[in-house]
Amino acid sequence: MASQSPTTGAPGATDLPDYAPVPQSAYGPALNQQGYYVGRVERNLYWVTDGSYQSAFLTTKDGVVLFDAPPSIGGNIRRAVDEIASANGVSNKVTHLVYSHHHADHAGASSLFDKNVIRIGHEETKRLLERDNDPARPVPEETFADRRTLKIGGERIELEWRGPNHSPDNIYIHFPDHDTLMLIDIVNPGWAPISMSNLSEDIPGYIAAPAIALDYPWKHFIGGHVGRLGTRDDITLHQQYMADIDASVRKALVSVDPTPFFQKYYDNPWAAVSALFDAWTEAGAAPVIEKYKGVLAAADVYTSSTVFWVMESIRLDLGFASYVHP
Ligand SMILES: [Zn+2]
């Protein structure tokens, strides 16, 4: 029997499973006393992390342009900007904030910046933020539809929307003069995606996004998560991982026979479907976990969840193994 906390009766930590060790290469630089790290990406482009989330900013001759404001970094964004501005003798005034997408975990510290900040985002980000009506995430004053070039303080930033992926409004933020691409919640460099392909709404779009990312010229990748930046090799490894999941899921979908599930639960089709989904997921995930254990951190933690969601997309978006009653 599983152990329980003697005081609350709740499941205790002794119930928690152990996982494969995280490869050292998955970690980034150490955090400071306040719990953040700020570093140069290239020239006057910087990134800030708390080990799980990432934000970025450009120092320009007219002030600072901020890219995302994750609430978990929160007040440390201001501290990081101040630290870099004072070290370089440039303005610490944040004049612009660019939203990568509308999600609260990347934008929820937006309201920490004053009302004079110009917020910029995709038009769908604006629509979704109006819908969500969250005072922590003021709607962007400036929007764009497909692409927009920002020229701020002598710096060039290319914003582009290439269709839905992780979210309907997620954009590509390219810094052509800094050899950098910022694309949030698609690839976690060195790590497996978290739950259900990084909680992505559009799986065909999510799977296509890394190739679009690689079409841009860049050397440094800001993925929005984990404690380090990414490389082009990180994107390629992620693509291989997702391709292996795709192939493995297709194999599972045609090799696990649904008949016994519906025989056993003939009077409860939801029980049959639930058990069948579990069986497909397990068969699809096992070889991928085996291959990526020790290669992508937490592959053994999260692959099953991503396999489940990719499997549903392969069935429902692509119609693979769809059965038409004769
Ligand atoms: Zn998101």
Residues whose N, C-alpha, C, O or C-beta is under 5 A from the ligand:
A	BS01	ZN	H103 D185
